[in-house]
Amino acid sequence: MDILNFRSGTVTQPTDRMREATASAVVGGDPTVNELDESSVRRAVEIMGEILESCEVGNR
């Protein structure tokens, strides 16, 4: 029985097909991913605003 090794790239090596896929990937080209990123940042800013506001009020 073979032992599978799922450690990081320091142990495993990508195949030529994997290298080609990485090299041809479009960065920032997916509108759905971009929209998710933007909405996540907006929500994080809202949450941080609520936390900071409550801390500020609590420290008075």
SULKA-V162595 format. One record per backbone hydrogen bond with DSSP energy under -0.5 kcal/mol. CO is the residue of the C=O (numbers start at 1). NH is the residue of the N-H. Records with the same first field share a line. If there is no record, write none. Layout:
CO=NH + NH
//
This chain:
2=4
4=6
8=11 + 12
15=19
16=20
17=21
18=22
19=23
20=24
21=25
22=25
25=27
26=29
29=31
30=34
31=35
32=36
33=37
34=38
35=39
36=40
37=41
38=42
39=43
40=44
41=45
42=46
43=47
44=48
45=49
46=50
47=51
48=52
49=53
50=54
51=55
52=56
53=57
54=58
55=59
57=60
//
